[in-house]
């Protein structure tokens, strides 16, 4: 099974230049792997080009964990220039997502983002 800790930094780097859709992300990660960085995804041909169901699942899993919303809230707080706590990030995610994610899941998302090089302060 592919390691998400390798995928998250790649998505971060790609996102610094563009906001790729699912098809573009599939193609870009495929090309990264072709250049020699083995992320562990298997590809088959699809209507739009190389496709990995494992990669699709990984991206969907990250979305379901609320990670993108967590990053957005933390980045927004950071851009305001004031100091803030992890609890304020959690509170902001809960305003947006309601009860969809527990505080524990949001704290986990904050930790995962930090472990993968995301910084806001």
Buried (B, 14 or more C-beta within 10 A) or exposed (E): EBEBEBBBEBBBEBEEEEEBEEEBBBBBBBEBBEEEEEBBBEBEEEEEEBBBEBBBEBBEEBEEBBBBBBBBBBBEBBEEEEEBEBEBBBBBBBEEBEEEBEEEBBBBBBEBBEEBEBEBE
